Amino acid sequence: MRTRLDHLVSSALQYGSAVPAFTCYDFTTALAVVGAAEEAGRGVILLVAPKTAATRDGLRLIAALRGLADAALVPVAVQLDHASDLKVMADAVASGADSVLADGSALPFEDNIALVREARTLLGADVVIEAELGGLAGDEDRAFGVEPGPVAGMTDSAQVEEFVSRTGAELLAVAVGNVHGRYKGEPQLRWDLLQDIAVQTHVPLVLHGASGIPADELAKAASMNVGKVNFNTELRTGVLATLQDQLQEHRADGENLQGLLRHWSDSAQAFVKTALGLLAR
Ligand SMILES: [Zn+2]
């Protein structure tokens, strides 16, 4: 059943957990994410990358994901991830996304606020808006090893309260040492900073780049009001490794595309189950 993203997140936080969100570049992966969520009896968020939403086929994918969310036996929300283009946001919502990350994190503070407010005016009150304060290192759609650090620009906790109240965002993505892509070495989250941020606002916080962060740290983050956790890198890595393993065999086996897709789906489901286990209640 399609569910408002903020409702999904607040009910997970009541149980001391967070909702996992997975980037879906295709429908096979999305089916696997929802299938694994149904098996576990847990809600999930389907994320669509802005590059996907900028194409006609991508908008059709969003419409398909909305249909999948409607048909799901567990709560599912569809969110446009990391968008800074208002037209892409409007198109994604018109195609069926019920939430957007209006990402002005690369902009100066006032411009970031202005972007989120424009998004609200354009999209209306029913669309759940996530905003981002502080820049995340790494590329969302690639998986280079990334070192978190000052380059990225951590969230300034002193700006949080003003940012949230002036933007009216329902969720806030933060940069506290988390990165997009693969961590160089062990992830080093800045717990002191996360705690400082958490006391500044009541809106749920979002941790992007969760691939590689261990379960105990995700639980600790949830105790500090982190209610949504985005995964991308490990899901892709797992699917690609599986396809590489299986490709020759399925080519030899009568060009068995259906069989290959089943391995794709199994690999994605296995990762989603792992992620749901990391965020266990
Ligand atoms: Zn992200």
Residues whose N, C-alpha, C, O or C-beta is under 5 A from the ligand:
A	BS01	ZN	E140 H208
